[in-house]
């Protein structure tokens, strides 16, 4: 096809009465996402890993009596075997069940922290853009100042101040990770707030709060979902880095970051303590990023294939 030729529109389906039936943005996005083989494969990998992390520790505990925190110093570190497919760590704990339990924690931190970031960023960006003028300028200057500060430095400060519990780790990561979402939503609302449906709502006397939460924010869900899918792997990586520094999930409870930290200290002698946790994290992050890219492409209305 020549570059000068227009891109073909999405095919229209015929309804039973003979009329041409259109499709919504979400239907088109789902159709495009299903055609992206890499995104679909990544979604399957994430689903399998998620189910394994969610159910694996319980099933292994019931079937084989494996406890991620139970130590057996006499058994010590053993290489992979049929009894322990990932081997055991320095304290004789089964590494497979600890990797699954650690993946459960890392996924929970990534998803919940990304949800907090999406919630704060969406409301902040929508209110700032709709208010406009001085309010918008002041709120965006706050975002600029926070952007200028080292991200991880802020997280470390919040974790140090708030404490090192798992719930506070969600809050600390989410409270700093909302800046990108705020800017994305602000840009979307800037183009939406002068649309006819918003002007009609104003003319009917709808309050500013209802316009923001009932009309503007629902119309920014596409970019917010894309930003969310790309934020989850970033949050998992930040949690891993904090756990690597000893500021994340505290022992004896595992996370992928803390397991990688333990394995890095023993890798020259007990290689499996680093290879398996690091491999699981690498596969998880690759899958999340590929799925995020696929969702971004699927929700882009200019990509009609």
N, C-alpha and C positions, 0 to 999 in steps of 0.2 A: 504494500500500500504506500502511495506517495505521501510525503509529509504534508502536501497541500490538501489532501483529501480529508474530510472530517471523520472523526472516529465514530464508528457505528454505535448507535444507542443500544441499551439493553433490550433484549427481546421481550415483547409484550405477550401475555397469555390471554387466550380467549375464554370468556366465561360461558357457562351453559346456555345463556340466552343469546349468544352470538356477539355480545359486546366485548370490546377489548378491555381487559383488566390490567391495570397498572400494578406496580409493586412498590412497597415502601422502602425507605432508606435501609431499615434493618433487614428486610428480606433480601435486598440486593447485597448488603454487607455479608449476610450469612452465605449467600450463593457464592460470592467471590472468595470468602474464607475457605469454603469447602474445596474450591479449585486449587488453593495453595497447598500443595502436598507437604511442603516442609512445615508449614504452620499446623496442619492436621497431625502430622507425625509428632511434632513437638507437643501438641495437646494430649496425644495418647501417652507419650512418655511422662508428662506431668501428672496425668491421671493415675498412671501405674505407680509412679513414685509416691504420689500423695496417698493412695490407698495403702501402699506398703508401709509408709511411715505412720499412717493412722492406725492400721490394724496389726501390723507386723509385731510390735513389741508385746501386745496382748496375746496374740496367737503363739508366739515363741515361748512366752511365759507359761501358757497353759499346756502346750504340747511338749516342751522340753525343759521347763523350769528355769529358763533363762531370765535373769534379772539384770537390767543395765547397770545397777549400782552395787550388785553383790560382788565382793572381792574374794579372790582365792589366791593368796600370796604364795602358797605352796605350789600351785600350778604354774603361775607366772606367765610371761609372754610366750605364746606358741604360734608358729606359722600357720597359714591356712590349712585346714583339713576338712574331712567330711563332717566331723562333729562341729567344727567352728569354721565355716566357709571363709570368713574374713580374718580368722585367727583370733588371738586374745591380746589384750594390752598388758602393760607392765604389772598391773595388779591382778591379772588372771581373769578379767572380765571379758565376756564374749563381745567381740568388736562389731559383729553384724547387728545385734540387738541395740548396741549403743549408737551405731550409725543411724538406724531407723528412728530411735528415740531422739537423736540429735536433729535429724531431718524434720521430725515433727515440730520441734521447737523452732528451728530456723524458718520453716514455712509459716508457722503461726506468727512469728515476729515480722516476717516480710509482708504478709497479707494484712495483718492488723495495723502495722505502722503505715503501710500504704493507704489503707482506708482512712486513718486519722489525717494523713497528709492531704488526701483528696477532699475530705470534708472541710478542713480548715481552708485550703487553697481555693476551693470552689466558692464558698461563702465570701471569703475575703476579696477575691477577684471580682465577683459579681457585684458586691456592694460598692467597691471602689469605682468600678466603671460606670455603674448606674448613677451614683452620686455625682461624679464628674467634678470639674472645677478644683477648688482648693482641697476638698476632701480627697479626691483622687490623687492629686499631687502629693499630699502628705503621706497617704497610705503607700503609694509607690516608692516614695523616698525611703520608707522603712524597709521595703523589700530590697531596694538597691543597697542599703547599708548592710543588711543581713547577707546579701550576695557577696559583698566585698570581704566579709569575714570568712576564715577557713571553716568549711562545713563540719569536718570531723572535730575540729577544735570546739565548736559550739556543742556538738553532741557529747563530747567527753566532759565538758563543763556541766551540762545538764545531768548526765549520769552520775557525776561526782556529787552534785548538789542534791538530786532527788533520791539517790540511793541506787542499789544494784539489783533490785527485784525485777522479775520478768515483766510485770505490768508497767513499771516505770520505764523499762527499756522500750516498750511499745510507744509510750508517750514521748520519750526523749527523741526517738528517731522520727516519729510523725510530726512533732512540734517544730522540727527544723527542715523537714523534707517537703513542705508545702509550697515553697517559693515558685517552682516551675509551674505547678498547677494554677497558682494565682495569676501568673502572667498569661498563661494560655487562656484561662477563663475570661480575664479582663479583655483580651483581644477579641474574643468571640462576642462578648456582651457589647463591646463598642460598635460592632457591625449589626447587632440585633436591636439595640434600644431605640433606633429610629425607624424600625420596620412598622408596617401598617398595623399588625396585630398588637404591638405595644402602644402605638398612638391611640388605637381604638379602646384599649383598656384604660388608658389615662382619661380619655374623653368620657368614659362611663363612671369616672370617680374612683377607680380601683386604687387602693393604697400602694405606696412604693414597695412596701414589704411583700404584698401579694404579687405585684408585677415581677419582683426579683425571684421569689420562690416558686411561683406558679407558672410563669411565662418564660423568663429568661434562663434560669438554671436548667429546667428540663430540655431546653434547646441547645445546651452546651454539653449534654451527656456524652455525645460521640467523642469529642476531644478529651473529655475527662476520663473516659474508659481507656482510651489509647494511652494517656499519661499514666494511668493507674497500672496498666499491664507492664509498662516500662519501668515503673517505680518499684514494683515488687522485687525483681532481681537486685536492684540497687540497694534496697533495704536489707535483703539477705546478706549481701556482700558487706554492708556496713556492720551488721550484727556479727558477722564472722570476724571482721577486723577488730571490733571491740572485745570479742571473746579471746582473740589472739593476744590482745594486750592485757587480758585479765579483768576487763571492765564490763563484760557482757554476762552471759549465763554463768552462774557460779557452780563450782563442783560441790557435790558429786554429779549433779545433773549435767547431761551432755548437750552440746549443740555442735553443729558441723564445724564452726569456728574453733571451739575449744578442743575438739578432737584433732583438728589439723594442727593446732598449737602443740598438743601433746606429741603428735606424730613427728613434727618438725624437730623436736628435741631428741627423738630416738631413731630418726630415719637411717642413720648410718649402721645401726645394729638391727633394728626391728622395722624393716622397710614397709611392711604391710600396715603399720599403724598410721602411716601418712598416705599411702597410695589409695586405699579404699575410701576413707572420708573425703580426700581431695578429689577422687574420681567421681563420687556421687555428687559433690557440690558442683564440679565442672559440668556434668551432664545436666543437672537441674538448672544451672544458670544459662547454659546454651539453649535449652528448651524454652525457658521463660523468655529469653530475648527473641528467639525466632517466632514464638507465638505472639509476642508484643508487636513485632514488625508486621506479622500477618494481619493482626487486628487493625493496625494503623492503615495498611493498604486497603483492607476491606471496607473501612469506614470513610475512605477518601472518595467522595462522589465523582471525582475526575477520572478515577480508574474504573472504567466500565468495560469489563471483558466478558 
